[in-house]
């Protein structure tokens, strides 16, 4: 839920990440970290902080070798420059953008956190589940804490271990072994020229620069402009980024539990830097909505052999369960309908956080299919760990194909949607839907028909996503911008679309929105409708069209303002959003205009659609 970025590079002149080539300009690590954190702000934007270890001959206001810290409440994207003392000669710095879990949004609770003597500095993503027990023990030993966070205990633990005679590296390892929960941690020490990092459940990636420098980050886009060569930390692993001399740093990886050294393969990724930038768009969310023309095509072109292999695993399994959280959970629900309608096959659906009850039915013949954008969602990972413990096979449908989820799976189907930085998922969602449609068709024995239909959808999408259509949606947003509540209804395949539409509207417009199955209205929800309540009715040309239009009439009779999402206009609609006809792929086309409506509402209501309040992109805590 938080963003971590760290940098270590050469201390002498020469080519660095800032492009300083032999011009007598030493590296300024804090500036590199600031830039990296800005690219991770989608992971947390309550507060931020940076710590830089200054070289001998430090700048104004700081002693030689001192670790200088600057941290603030608010968005790091709004920061133009750091304080002068942060910009002294430094080749080692760590930083953090926070999404609050323990303790309020205050300067004291912002990371980095330090030991009592100020020599140990740490940043942290995740939750230490046993922090209260550890904190009480440290307090009993005389430690005093400045913040309300669980993070601060880690700095105190390292300090305590060093007072007992361990060196920094040994104290870091020993402290990590005392922690329970899912976390990623990074630490530095005033007297050491090294960065130590470890993970258990929360992502950390190491980037290898070309000139003796290394990066540590929660996600690849943070250092994509510097390097595409990466090494992944797996669970219960740590990395030591050390600089013994002046010219270059080195990286050594270890198993946290056994202290065994691990050889890591360097992986070159094919992401382009511009894929993770807004370009000419005002927000990432609208950029990613518009990119669905390309991202959907990449999903359609997924390796057929991979789809067929997954289909065979589904056919051979004795019970298949789709699992996801939030938007991915709604996509999993759509998958249940796709398999029923297209392949005439029953599959189960569970939210990751509700998966534990399914463990009693899992065997080594079971199959669990995980749906995720990041591949790091804590509840879904816990579900997969539960499934693996019972011997079940795992397929993951993910956008980050080297994520934790992907690495523990028996088969990975990559979305290839490209970096998605807006918190509200759009292009990854429609790619997930497309993959599940392909799988259902492959199980039915007619994959080519599924691809043909989706190619047709992609062509229609290309025509639909134009400035005129966007302006039409903006006009609708203007009409309903002051609504207190919005209701969305759908049937069959489009019932989960109604649920996902509600999530999009909730996330960025902050309007209370709820999705319902059309037939369930008269069993309670219709009591929520009053004069002028906007009600979005998803009405494809399918066998349920007459019924969903009948539900729309029931809503209109209670004073609702009916917004129809349909290939054809209907008398009951007060406003019509036209979508192409597309059969089993109708969830893709019906969802996209509601994504755009949510975006337009956010902008009109002066919300930041990329960074909605109280939310973060990758939910790595339970």
N, C-alpha and C positions, 0 to 999 in steps of 0.2 A: 504493500500500500504506500510505501515511501520510495523516494529515489535516492540511490547512493551513487556517488562518482568519486573516484580517486585517481591521482596521477603521480607517477614517479619518473624522473628523467635524468639526463646527465647534468652535472653541475657546471661543466666548463662550456666555453663558447662552441658553437657548431650548430648543425641543423637540428631544430627541435620542432615540436608540433606547431609552434607559432611561425615557422618558416624563417627563423633567424639564422642566417648562414654566414658565420665568420665575420660578424659586424660588431663584435665586442659587446653584444647585448645578452646578458645572462637570462635564463628562462624565468618566467613568472608563473609558477604553478597555480597560484590562486586564480589568475585570470583564465587559465585553461579549465579549471574546475567550475568556475562561474558559468562559462559557456556551455559546458557539459550538463550542468544542473538545469539550465534553462530548457534544454532539450528533453529533460526527464520530468518536467513540471506536471505533466499529465498524470504522474504517479503520486503526486502529493503537492499541495499548494497552500497549506495552512501557514507554514513558516519555512525558513531555510537557514542554513549556516555553512560556513567554510572555515577550516583550520589549515594554516600553512606554516611549515617549518622553515624559518629563515636561515639563510647561510651566514657564515661568519662575515662580519662587515655589514650587518643588517641595516635596514633603512630607518628613517626617522621614527622615533617613538617606540622602538623595539630593540631589545638587546640581541647580541649575536647568538644564534642558535635557538632563539625563543620560538615557541609555537604561538602564533597570533590567531585569534578567533574573532570572527564577526558573524553575528546571527540576528535575525529579525523576524517578526511576525509579518505575514503578507506574502504576496506572489514574487518570486524571484525574477519573473519575466519583466517586472516593472523596474528592476535595478539597472541603472546605466553603468555604474562603476563601483568598485570597492574602495574602501578607505585607503589612503596612501600607504599606510603601514603594511597593508595586505599585499601590496604590489612590489615589495622589496625582492631582492634576489632570492629565489626559492625554486627548488626542483622537486618538492614533495608537498602534496596537499590532499585533503579529503573534504568532501562536502555532502550535504544531505538536504532534500526537500521533503517536508513532513506532511503526512496525513495522520491527524491525531488519533491515537488509541488510548494511551494512558496519560491522563492529565490534560488540562485545557490548552488552548492555543495562546501561549505566552512566550516571552523571550527566554525565561528560565527553562521552559520545557522544550524549546527548539534545540535541535542537534547542531553541532557536536556537544557531547558531554565529557567532562573531565574527572579525573581522580581528585581527591582532596588536595594533593600537592601540586596539581596542574600538569604533571609530567606525562600522564597517560590521557589520550584523547580518543574518543570512540564515536562512531555513528552506527545506526542499527535499523533494520527493517524487520517487521514481524512482532511476535509477542513472546516474552519469557514467561511461560506459564507458572513457574515456581518463583517468580521475583519477590513475592511477599515474604516467603520463607527465607530466601537469601538475604533480603533487606533487613529482616529482623535480626538475623545472625550477625550481619555487618554492624548494625547499630549497637548490638550488645558488645561488639569489639571496639566501640568508640567512634565509628564512622558517622559523619554528619552529611546529610543530603541536601542539595539545593533545589531539586526539581521534584515533580510528581511522577516522573516517567519510570518505566521498568528499565529503560536503557542505561540510566546512570549507574545502576548496580554493577554493570559489566566493567566499567572503568575502575570502580572500587574493588571489585574482585581481583582484577589484574594487579592493582596496587598492593592489595593484601598479600597476594602470592609473592610479589617481588620483595616485600618486607620480610617474608619468610625465607628468602635466600634464592628464589628462582630468578633467572634472567627474563627479559621481556618475552621472548619467544616461548619459553617453557611456561611462563605465567599465563600467557594467552591461551595456549593449548589446555592447560589445567582448568582455566576458567570456563572455556567452551564446554568442557566435559561436565561441568556442574549445571549447565542450563538445560531446561526442558522446553519443548515447544518448537514452533517453526520460526526460523530467524536467518538473517544474513547480518554479519558484523564485520566492521573494518576498524582497525586500531593503529595508532602511531604513538611514538614515545619521543620525548624531547632529546634524549641522549642516543637515539638510534636512527640510522638512515635507512629505514625500511618501513614498508606497509604490510600489515598482516590482515588477512581476510579469510572468513570461513562462512559456510552455509549449512543449514539444515532445513530444507523445505522452502526457503525464499530464494529467488534467483540471484546469482552473481556471475558475471561474465568478465573474463580477462581479455583485453585487447593488446596485441603485441605491435608496437610501433616499429618504424623502419630504422630508427636511430637511437637504439638503446633506451627506449622509454616504454612504459607499460601503463595501461588504464584498467580500472576496475569499475564496473557499472552494473546497475540493475537491469539495463536493457541496452541492446546494441546501438540504437540511434544516437546515444550520448557521445560515442566516439567515432561514428561512421565517417566523419570528414577526415579523420586522421588515419584510420586503418580499417581494413576488412578482414584482417587475420585475427581470429579469436580462439580462445580456449575456455571450455565450460567447466565450472566447478560443479561437481555432483554433490549429493547429500553426504554429510559427514566428511567433507574434504576442506582443506585450507590451502592457501597459497602464501608464500613468502616472497615479496618483491623487495629485493635487497640491492643496495648500491654500495659496494665495497670501495670502488675507486671513483674517479671523477667523470669518467667518460660514458659509462653505461650502467643500466640496472639489469638484474637477472631475475628469473622466476623459478621457484621450486614448489612443487605440489606434494601434499602429504595427506594420508588418511588420518583423520582426527582421532579415531579410536585406537589405532594400532601404531601410529607414528611412522608407518611404512611410506617410503617415497613412491610417488606415482609419476609415470611418464605420460605427458599429455600431448595429444595430437593437435597440431594447429590446423584449424578449419578456415578456409576462405569462403566468405559469404558473397552472394551476388546482388545484395541490395545496393541501390544507387542512393547517394546522399540526398538528391532532390526528392526522392520518394518520401523522405521523412521531413520535408519542408513544406510550408504552406504555399509557396510560390505567389501567384497573383491573387489567391483567394483570401478573404478576410479571416476565415476560420478553418481549422482542420476538418470540422464536421461537414461543411458544405463541399470541401475538396473531396472528402472520402465518399460522400453521396454521389458526386459526379463521376468519381473513378470507378463506380460499379459497372460502367460499360466495359472497362478493361478487366477488372478483377473477376467478373462473372465469366468472361471468356477464358481466363486462365483456369478457373475451376472446372469448366466444361472440358477443357483439354487435359485434365488429369490423366496420367498414364492408365490406359485401359487394363493392363495386366494387374495393376495395383487394385483397381476397382473390382476386377473379377476375383482376385485373391481374397479380398474382404468379403465379397458376396459368398464365396465358398465357405468361409469361416462362419458366416451367418447361417447358411443352410445346414452346416454340420453341427452347429451348437445345439445343446439341449437347454434352451432358454437364453434369450438375448435381452439385455437391458441398455437403453440409452440413458446417459447421465450428463448433466450439465448444471450450471448455476446462472441465475439472472437471465439475460437474453439467450445465452446458450441453452439454458434449461427450457426456454420456450421453443427454441429450434428443435430440441430433442422431442418435445411433445408433437411438433409437426411431423417428425420422423415416424412416430407411432402411426399417424394417419397415412403417410406415404406407403409404409410397408403393408398396411391393411388394405388400402385401395388399389395400389399398383401390383404388389406381389402376393396379395391375399395371405399375408403372413403376420402372425401376432408377435409384437415385441413390447417389452415393458419400458416405462419411463420413470425415472426418479431424479429429483433434485439432489445434487451432491450432498447437501446438508441433511437430507432425509434418507440417505442410502443405507445406513447401518441396519435398519430393519430387514433389508433384503439379504443380509449375510447368511441367514439360516437356510436360504434356498440355493446358495451358490455351491457349485461343485467344479471339478476339473473339466467338466463338459460345458460349463457356462461361458458366455461371452458378454463382456461389458464394452460398450462403445462410448468413449468420452468425447464430448463436443466442447471446444474451448478456443478462444482467440489466442490468449497468452500461453496456454499450456502450463500455467503456474497457479491456477486458482486453488486455494487451500482446501476447500470443501470437496472439490472434485478429485484432487490428489489423494485426499484421505479415503474417498470412496474406492479409488483404484488400488490403494494399498490394502484395503479390506478385501477386495476381490482377488488380488494376487495371493493374499494369505490363504484363501480358500482354493487356490489352484486355477482360478478362472483365467481365460485368455483376455487380452486387452487390445482394442483398436482405438487409436486416438485420431480425431479429425481436428487439426490445430493449424494456426497460422504461423507459429514459431516452431519449426520442425525439429529444432534441437533443444527444445524446452524440456523441463523435468518430466512432464506428462508424456512427451514423445519418447524420451529415453527409457521409460519404464514399460513402454508398450511393446506388444508382439508385432504390431503392424501400425505404421503411421501413414495417414493420408494428409499431405500438406495442402492448405488452402491456397497458398501463394497469392494472397490478397495484397501483399506489401505491407509496410508499417502502417498501423492504425493508431493514431495518437489522440483523437478525440475520445473522451471517456465513453460517450454513447456510441456503441458499436453499430456500424452501418454496412460497410462493404464486406467485412468478415462474416456478418450475419447472412447476407444473401449468398455468399460463397458456401457457407455451411449448409444452407437449404439446398443449394444445387448439388452438393456432394451426396446428401441423403437421398435426393431424387434419383441420382445416378445409381446409388447402391440398391434402391428398391427396384429399379428397372433391371439391374444386373441379376438380382435374385429371381426376378420373374422370367429371366432368359431373354430379355429384349433391350439390352443396353443401347443399341443403336437408335431405337425409338426414343429413349430418354435423351440421348445427345441431340437428336434432330429437333426435339421439342425445345430444349434449352437454347440451342443455337437460334431458333426462331425468336425466343424470348429476348435474347441478347440483342438481336437486330431491332426489335420493337423498343427495347429500352434505350437504344442509341437514338432513336427518333424522339422518344418521350422526354429525355433529359435535355431540354433546350430552354433558352431564356424566356420564351413565351409561357411555357408550362410553369417555370419557376415563378414568374410574375403572377400567374393565376393563383398559385398556392399562397403567395404572399398576400394577395387580396383577401383570401379566406382567413388567413391568420389575423389580418386587421379586423375582420368582422367578429372574431371570437376571442380577441386578446384579453378581454376583461372577464371571461368566464371563470366561475368558481369551481366548476366541475365539468368534466367531459366523459361521456360514456361511449364505448366502442363495442359493437356486437358483430359476431360472425358465426358461421356454422361449419361443421365438419373441418376440412383442412384449414379454414380461415378462422376457426375459434382460437387456436394458438396465435394467429396473426393479431387478433383483437387484444390478446394478453400482451404480446410484444409491443403493439402500438401504444398501449397504456404505459408501458415502461419508458418508451421513448419520450412521451409527453411529460411524464413525471420527472424524468431525469433533467431535462433542459428547460422546460417552460415553467416548472414548479406549479402547474395547475393540477389539482387533484383529478386523476383520470383512472378509470377502471374498465377492464375488458370483461365481457360476459359472453357465454353461449346464448345465441338469440332465443332459444326455447326456454331459457331459464329466467327471462325477464319477469314473467308473471308470477314467479315463485319468490319474489322479494325485491329484486333490484329496481323494478319499475317505480317503487316508492320514492326513489332518489330523484325522479324527474320532476322538474317544475317548469314554469313558463320560460322559454328561451334557452333551456339547457342544450348545449351542442351534443348531438349524438351522431357518431360516425358509424355508418352502416356499410359493411363490406359485403357486396352483392355481386359475385361473379355469375356468369351464365352457366350455372350447373343445376343439378337436380334439386338443390335446396333454395333456388332463387325465389320462388313464390313464397316459401315459408319465411325467408329473411325479410322480404318486402312486407309481409304481413306483420312481422315484429316491428318494422319501421312504422307501419300505420298505428300500431298500439302506442308507440312512443309519441308520434305526432299528435294523437288524440289527447295526450297529457300535456301538450304545449311544447314538446321538444323541437329544436331546430335540426332538421335532418340533413346531414352531409353524406351523400352517397358516393362510395368508391366502387365504380362499376363500369363495364364496357358500354352500357347503354343507360341513357337518362330514364328516369321513372317519375311519374306524377307525384309520388310521395317525397321526392328529394326537394329540399329548399336550395341546396347547393350541390352541384355535380362535379366530382373529380373523375375525369375519364381515364380509364386504364385499358390496355389492350386485352383481348381474349387470349387466354393461355392455358386452359385445362389444369392439369395437376400442378403446373408451375405458377398458378395464380397467386400463391402466397408471396412470391418474389415481387411481382408487379403491384400487388395491392399494398405491400408494406412500404415500398419506396416513397410514394407520395406522402405517406404519414410521417416518415423520417424527415422529409423536407418541411412538412407542416410544423413538426416539433422544432426544427431549426429556426424557421421564420418566426414562430412564436417567441422563442428565446431571444432573438435579436430585437424584436419589437418591444419586448418587456425588459430590455436592457440587462439580460442575463448573459453570462459567458457560456456559450454552448459547448466549448471545448473543456471547460473546467467547472462543471456544476457543483454547487455547494454540497458538502458532506460526502462527496463521492471521489473515488480514485479509479484509475483504469484497471489495474491488475489487483484483484482482491486476494492477497497472499496471507490474510489472517482469517481465522474462523469466527 
